[in-house]
């Protein structure tokens, strides 16, 4: 049987389940026609899970028809089936317009803290708002479980109930630099009629919208401005489209806060096109104007970052030397990376010392401090000799910890903590109502509600119970949620849960067909989606290995793999295509994994550009640390680190970077 035709066990079970359901539904139709009542003993004994699912589906169909008698018949035999609460919720939702609060309150109390409680509370609040039951609305409103629409209704209710503080809260909401839901329109109309919309509030929203990149919203806000403020707004718009206008300093000579905001915005825009001249013009404006400290700092921060990225580090350094408030970690880190590209180790060492204490203690900058000290033949009483730093750092399970271990030729520290849970703990956590609902919804392919139930259930669990939930999810094959549980509790050392051998058979098979090691496939899938089968990115990447449809199509055609776009949500198919695409990238880069990983994330065209601009004989650790895209930099470091961990998990220890990768990537 070919690789592509083999179905995963879970898919086979789903197909079998679907066939059983179809048969049972046909039998149900006949049974309902005969209207044969259930025997008393059948209504009290616990039915097998398959039969509970059958009756649940029929109960849902009855509820959709409004056939409450049939619903009650099936509900009566469901026993402790996990999704019974969804039927109770469905009935309350159907009747919510009647606003019978007693059963609703009972449900909210019974399911307090659950996903269904939040959902029903939302629907009750919308209904109360529509019916203008403002006193009841304020009783049931919960800010922690609200939405933007409900926040507007809440403010409207406060206005209606004569809460004088509501006016300032509405102004704060309205002037945010984003559009608001239609449900907020009545609130804002009443607020404006009451005189809440002042010219200062209108200007603040305009400024916020422009800085947020919402120019159409800013143009909309101009309708609420008087002639004087519209003049400022038009000038603001002009410097957005024509930032070179900032060279005409006489045009911006007025001393006012609005003009200073326009100048700061225009200079920041201009810095994107000509950072050196933007600095020159800013110095002129700063000599003329007394800018608010925060506005000046933000502008100079933007100029400094642009100067560094454009290769004008000396100018950026001079700028921040006169402004100590600019020595923030993002700017200092940009200086460090610029010095690393130039292999100016004195500058590297100097700038690391300018970082905040917390940043200096990170694995990343401890490693680079040791590298700089090693290159400069330095020792420091506060830090020790470079080798001492490397040995201490090698105890960390991190990219820079692994790099440090390689520098002193010592073993990687994996810090694995085995999962040791009593059967009673596992059973207790498995029986949590929310976890039972989450699992059942997941098995029934209801991914959205399964996700919601899981998140609501684990958010208040103890560390021990989180480990139990994560271990259960791993055993079920719901790998993504096991990983999620460990992240939620900052539980980093349970590697069997954080780095599961998910779909190992499929990974090993595609590895055997290509030249891609299994731990590299695992690492990419873990980084891309954390094994979320239905993952879809904002850019359109799909499935476990987050393949773009066009990339998937081209890879399938090149390798003779039958493919349709929807197949990308099939884990087996996705791993097959992802493995073959990795194989193509590895061939392109002579087996170099960190170049292949960078290309997988940012595209081969960008990697080619970065390689062309790199200095000859640049060390691989410097190249990785100075990848221009922060996302790609972190991506490569994670994939290499995860490869080490997966090599350990597979019993095949690997180096972070092998000798040929280290020597031949440029």
N, C-alpha and C positions, 0 to 999 in steps of 0.2 A: 504494500500500500504506500502511495507517495506521501511525502511530507505534508503537502497542502490538503490532502483529503482526510487526514486523520483528525478526528474531533476530540477535543479535550473531554475528560470525564464529566466535567460540569455541564458541558454542552449536551452530552449524551443523556445526562439525567434530566436536563430541561426538556429535551425532545420527548423523552419517555413520559415526563410529567404532563406535557402538553397533550400527548395522546390519551393518557388516563383521564385528564380533565374533559377532553372532548367526548369520550365515552360516557363519563359520569353525567355530563350535561344532557346528553341524549336520553339517558335513563331518567334524569330528573324531569324532563319535559313529560315523559310518560307518567311518572309518579304524580306530578302535579295535576295532570289531566284526571287521573283516578282519584285525586284528593284523598289518598290513604294516610291517616294520621299515624304518627310515630307511637309505638307502644310505650307505656309508661317507663318500663325498665330501660328502653333505648334512650329516653330523654334524660336519664339521670347518670348512666354510666359514662365513663370517659372514653370517647371515640379515639381510634388511631389518628395520627396526624394527617394522613392522606384524606381520611373522611372528614376531618375538621376543615381542611382546606376546601373540600368539595362543598360543604354546607356554607362556608364563608362566602364562596363565590356566588352561590345561589342567593344568599342573604343580600349581597351587594346588588345583584340584579333586581331583586324584589324592591330594595330601597330606591333604585333608580326609577322603577315603575310606580312608586308610591304605594306598593302593596304591603302594608304594615303587618297584616295578619301572617302572610307568608314569611316576612322578615322575622317575626317573633317565633315562628315555628322553627326556623333554622337556628336562630339565636339561642333558642332553648337547649340545643344539643351541642353547642360549641364548647361548653365547659371552660377550661382554662386556655383556650386557643389564644396565642399572643395578640392577635389583631382584633379581638372583640371590642376593644376600646374605640377602634375606628368606626365600627357600626354605631356605637353609642354616640360618638362624635357626629357621624353623618346624620343621625336623626335630629340631634340638637341643632345642627346647622340648617337642616331643612326647615325647621320650625322657628328659626331665630327671629324672623320678622314679628312673631307673636310676642316676643320679649317676655317669655315666662322665665323669670330670673331664678326661681328656686331650683329647678333641675340643672340649670347652667352653673349656678354657684356650687352645687354638689359635685358636678363634674370637675370644675376648676380646682376644688379642694382635694378631691380624690387623686387628681393627676398633677398636683402642684409641682412645678419645676420641670415638667415634661414638654416635649415638642407640641403635643396636642393641646395642652393647657394654653400655651402661647398662641397657637393658631386660633383656638376658639375665642380667647380673650380679644384678639385682633378683630375677629368677625363681629363679636358682640359690640365692641367699641365703634366700628363703622356703622352698625345698625343704630346704635344709640345716637350717633352724630346725625345720621340722616333723619332720625325722628326728633332731633333737637331735645333729647333727654340729657341736658348738660349736667345736671346734678349727679345723675347716675353715671354719666361718662367720667366725671372726676373721681367717683368712687372706684371704678374699675381700672382706670388708667394706671399703667406701670411704666415709668420712664425707661427702665432697664429693658423692657420688652416691647418697645415702641418702634414705629416706622416714621418716616418723614411726614407722611400724610396724617398720621395720628398725632404727631407733635403739633401740626397746624390746628387740628380739631381741639387739642388740649388747650392751646392758647386762645382759641375762639371761645371755648367753654369758660375759661378764666375771665375773658372780657364780659361774657354774658352774665357771669356771677359777680361782676363788679370788682374784680381783682385789679387794683390800680397798677401793680407792678408788671402786668402783662404787656403794657404798651412798649416799655423799653426792651423786653424780651422779643417782641415781634420785630422791632427795629433791628435788633442784632441778627435775627434770623433772615430778614429780608435782604440785608446788605451783604450777605455772603456772595462770593463771586461765582455762583452757579444758578441754574434754573431751578425753579421749585415746582412741585406737582400741581396739577390743576386743582386738586382738593384744597390747596392753600389760597386760591383766588378770593373766596368770600372773606376769609380772615384779613387778607391784605386790603381788600376794598373797604371793609369797615374801619380798619386801622388808618387808611388814608383819609377817609371822611372825618375821622376824629382828629385829624391834624398831625398824625404821627410821622408822615413822610416830609421831613425837612430837606432843605438843599444840601446840608452836610451829609445826611444819610444817603441821598441820591448819589452824591459825589463818591462817597466811600464805596458804594456798590459798583459804580463805574470803574473806579481804580482797582478794586478787587477782581472784577471780571477781566479787565485788561491784563493784569498780572497772571491771571489763571489761564490766559489764552482763549477766553470766551468773548471774542470780539462782537459777534452778533448780539449777545446779551448786553454788552456794553452799549451798542447802538440803540437797543431797545430802551435802556435806562435813560438815555438822553431825552426822551419825551417828557420826563418828569423834571427836567432842569429848566431854570430860567435862562435868559439870554446870556448873562455873564458866564454861567457855568458851562453852557453849551460851547462858548468860545474856547474855554480851557479844554473841553472834551475833544473838540475838533483838532486842536493843536496836539493833543495826546495821540489821536489817531494818525496825524501826519508823521510824527516821529516814529510811530510803529512802522509805517510803510516806507519812510525815507529817513532811516537813522542818520544818514550823512548830514541831515539838517542840523545835527548837534554841533557842527563846526561853526555855525553862525551864532556865536555866544551872545551877541547883542540882542538877538530875538528872545532870549530866555533870561533877560536881566532882571525881571521883576522879582521882588523878594516876597514870596508867599509860600505857604505849604503846598498849595496845588501846583505851583510852578516847580517847586523842588521835587515833587513826585514825578512830574513830567520829565524833568531833567534826568533824574535817577533812572527812570524807565528807558529813556532814549539812549543814555550812555550804556546801559546794559545791553540794549539791542545793538548798538554800534560796536561794542566789544566783540560781538560774534563775527563781524566783518573785518574789523581793523583794530585789534586789541591795543597796539602801541599808540595809535592816534587817539583811541578812546581814553587811554590813561592821560594823555596830554590834555585833551579837552576837559576831562574830569578835574584835573589839577587847576585849570582856569576857573571852572565853576565853583570849586571848593574854596578858592580864594575870594570869590564874590559873595557866596551864600553861606549862611549858617545852617547847614543841614541837620535834621534830627539825627542823633547818634546811630540809631538802628538803621535808618535809611542809608546813611553814609557807609556803614559797615557792610550792609548787604551789597551795595554797589561795588565797593572796592574788593569785596570777596569775589564777586563775579568777574571783575576785571583781572584779578590775580590768577584765577583758575584758567581764564582764556589765555593770558600771557604764557603761563607754563605750558599749556597744551600746544601753543603755537611756537614754542622754542625760545621764548624770551624770558628765561628764568631770572636773569640778572635784574631785569626791570621789575619783575614780580617781587623779587627779594627786596629791592629798594623800597617798593611800595609798602610791604608789610613791616619792614624795619621801622617805618615811621608810624605804624598803626599796630600796637601790640594786640589789640582786640581781634585783629585778623589772623593771628596765629592759632587758628582752630585746626583740629585734627585733619579734616578733609584737605585743607590747603597745604598743611605740612606734609601729609602723605603724598600729595602731588609733587612736592619738592623732592621727597625721598626717591620716588620712582623716576623722576627726571635725572637725578644724580646716579641712580642705578643704571639707566640706559647709557650714560656717559662713563660709567665705571669710575666715578669720582668718589672714592671711598671716604675721603675727608668730609665731603658734603653729606654723604649718607650718615656718617656717625654724628655729625653736627645736628642734622635735622631730626634724627630719632630722639635726641635729647630734648628737642622742643615739643615733642608730643605730650599729651596729658599723661599722668601717671598710669591710668588704666590702660591706655593704648600702648605705652611702653612695656607693660607687663603681658601683653598678648603674645601668643606663640609666634605670630608673624614677625613682630618687630624685635622680639628677643633673638630670633634666628638671624635677622639682618644686622642687628647690632654685633652679634658674634662674627658674622661674615666680614663686616667692616673692620672689627678689631683684629681679625686674623690677617686681613690684607695689609693693615697698617702696623702689624706686630705690636699691638697694644695689649696691656692688661689693666684692669680697673678693679680697685679694692671692693667697690660696691657690687660688681658683677662677676668677678673672677676672670680666669683665663678663658679664651674662646672655647677650648675643649671642655672646660667645666660647664659652660653654658650649654654646649651641645649635649653633653651627657644628661644634664638636668632636663633639657627640653625633650630629649628622646623618650622620656617617660610618658609623654603625651600622645594620645591617639589622634593625631591631626596631620594635615599635610606638612606643616613646618616641623612637627615632631618627627615625622618620617624622614624629612630632609636632614634634620639634625642627626638622626641615627645613622644615616648614610655617611655623613661627614666624619664620624668617629668609628664607622664600621661595627656598629652594635646592632642587636636585634630590635625589631619594632616592638613597642609596647601596645598590645591590643586591649588591655584592661577589660577583658571579658568577664562579666558577672553571670553565672548560670541562673536560669530561672528555676527557683526552688519554691514551689507553692504547694500547700496541702490540698488534697482532694476536696476538703470541705470548703476551702476558700474559693477554689475554682467553681464548685457547684453553686455556692452562694451568689457569686458574681454572675454566673451564667443565668441564674434565675431572676435577676433584676428585671422588672417589667419592661423598662426601656430597652435593655439589651436584648431581651427576647423579641421585642417588636422589631428592633433594628435587624437582627439576624433573619427573621422571617421575611421582612420586606426585601432584604438583600437577596435571599434565595428566590424570591418571586420577581426579581429583576426590577424592583421599584427603587432605583438608585437614589433619587432625590430625597424621598421620605426616609429611606434607610440611613442616609448620611445625616439627616436632621436628627433622627432618633438617637443615633450614636453620639453626636456632638452634645446633645442635651443631657444624655445619660452619664457620660464620663466626666463632665466638667467639674463635678464636686466630689469625685472619688478620691480616696486616699491613695498614697503611692503604691501600697501593696495591691489594692484593688485595681489600680490602673495597669499594673504589671499583669494581673490576672486577666483583665479585659484584653490587653494586647496579646497575651499568649493564646487566649481563646480564639481571637480573630485570626491569628496565624494558623492555628489548627484547622479552623474552618476553611482556610484559603482566602480569607478577606484580608490580604496582606497589607493593603494600604491603611486600613484602620488600626492594625497592630502598630504600624509605624506612627500613626497619628497619636495613639495613646501614649507612646514613649515621649514624643515631642511635647504633648500637653503637660506631662509631669516632669519635664527635664530629666528624664531617665535615660541617660546616654549609654549605659554600659551593658544593657541586655542585647547583645549583638544578634542573637538568634531571632529576636523580634524585630529589631531595627533593620537588620539586613537578612531578610528571609531568603531561602533558596526557592524562590517562587518560580513556578513553571520550569523546574530544573530539566525535565526530560526534553522540553522544546528547546531550551537554551543549548543543551549538550548536542542535540541533533543538528542545529544550524551551525554550531561551532565545528562539528565534524565535517560539514559540507563546505566550510570556508576556512580561512586562516585566522579567524578571530578567536582568541582565547575566551572560554566561558566567563571568566571573572570580569572581562572587559564588557561583555554584553550585559551581565548582571549590573555592573556599575553604571552603565549608561541608562538602563531602564530604571534603576533606583533613583538616579539623579533627575531623569526626565519627568517621571510621573509618580514615583514612589509606588509603582505597581497598581496604579488606578486604571483599570481596564477601559473605562469610559471617558478618560481625561480628554479635554479639548482646550487648547490654548486660545487666547484672544486673537492670535495670528492665524488660527485654523489648524494647528498641528494636532494629530489625533492618536489616541491609544497609548499603550504602555510605553512605547519608545518615541512618542510624539513626532510622528512622521508627517510632513506636509504632503497633501494629496498629490501634488505634481512630482515631488521627489519619490513618493511611493510608486506612482505610475511608471516613472522612468526606470526605477530599480527593478520593478516587476518585469518590464519589457526586456531589459538588458539580461535578466537572469532566467527568462522563460517561465515566470511564475504567473499563474492565472490570478487575476486581481480585479476587484471592484472596490470603490472607495469605502463603502460601508463595512468591508471586510477588515478595515483597520481597527475596528473595535473588537475583533476576535483576537485574543492574546496570542494564539499560536501563529496566526497569519502575520500579526504585527511584529512579533519577535523574528519570524523568518525574514521579512523584508528589512527590518532594522539591522539584523545581523549581516545580511548581504550588502546593505548600504555601508555599514562600518567596514566591511571587507574591501569595498571599492575605495574608501578613503584611506585605509591602511596601505593599499597598493599604490595610491597616489603619493603617499609620504614615506615610502620605503619601510613600512611597518611601524612608524613612529606614532605612538598612541596619543601623546599630548597634542600633536598637530592634528591628528584625526579627530580628537575630541573638540578642539577649537573649531575645526571646520564643520563638525556636526552641529555645533551651536550657532556659529556666526556665519558660516558659509565659506567654501574654499576660496572665493574671490577676495575676501577680507584677509584670510590667512596669508594668501600670496602677497598682498600689499604689506602686511606686517613683517613678513620675512624679508621683503625687498628693502624695507627701511631700517632693519636691524643692523647694528654694527657687526663687522666680521668677527668670528670666533667668540660670539657672545655666549656666556654660560647659560645652560638651559633654565636654571632656576631664576636668573634675571629675566630671561625672555618671558617666562610664564608670569612673573610678578609684574611685568610692565605691559602686559596685554592691554591695549587702550580701552576695551570695553570691560567695565567692572563686572557685568553679568558673565561674560565669557571667561574672565580671569577666575572668578569663583567656580564656574562650571568645570574648568579644566582641573583645578586643584581638587575639587570634590571627586571627580571621576577617577583621578589617579589614586586618591586616598581610598575610595570605595573599592577599587581594584585590589589593593593590598588586603583589605578586610575580607573581600570575597575569596581571594586566594587562600586566606587563612581558613575560612569557613568550608572551602572545598578540599582542604588538606593539601593544597598545592601552593606553598608560600611563594610570593613574587616580590621583586624589588619595585619600589615606587617608580623609578625610571631605570631601565636597564642600560648597560654600557653603550650599546650601539645607538640608542635614542639620545643619550647624553652627548655623544661625540659628533653625530652626523646630521643634526637637524638643520643646520644652516648651510 
